Amino acid sequence: MQMLKDCRCGKCNRLLARTGGFTELQIKCSRCGTLNHVKASSHERSPLSDLKAELSAPNHSTQ
């Protein structure tokens, strides 16, 4: 189970959402009207994307 993180308004600190994972989020605070724009600091790689990268890499092994 993925842990949810609180997404709070940068001006009034009101809880806007609880997120499990995103690359970018834009949400307007209903209390103060501030438009909050949040981007992920790093994108987590999934096991599937790691497998695709491994399969597409050239094979440099010598036999």
C-alpha positions, 0 to 999 in steps of 0.5 A, a space after each residue: 500500500 502506498 503512503 499518501 502525502 499531504 498537499 497543503 496551500 503554500 499561503 494559508 497551509 490549508 489541506 488541499 489533497 492527499 496524493 499518492 504519486 504524481 509528476 505535476 499538480 495544479 490546484 486552487 485553494 478554496 480558502 484563500 484563492 492561491 493557485 498552487 503548482 507542485 512538481 515532483 522533485 524526482 520521478 521514481 522508476 517503475 520495475 517495468 521501465 527498468 526492464 524496458 531500459 535493460 532490454 533496449 540496451 546493446 549487449 556488450 558481453 563477450 563470448 
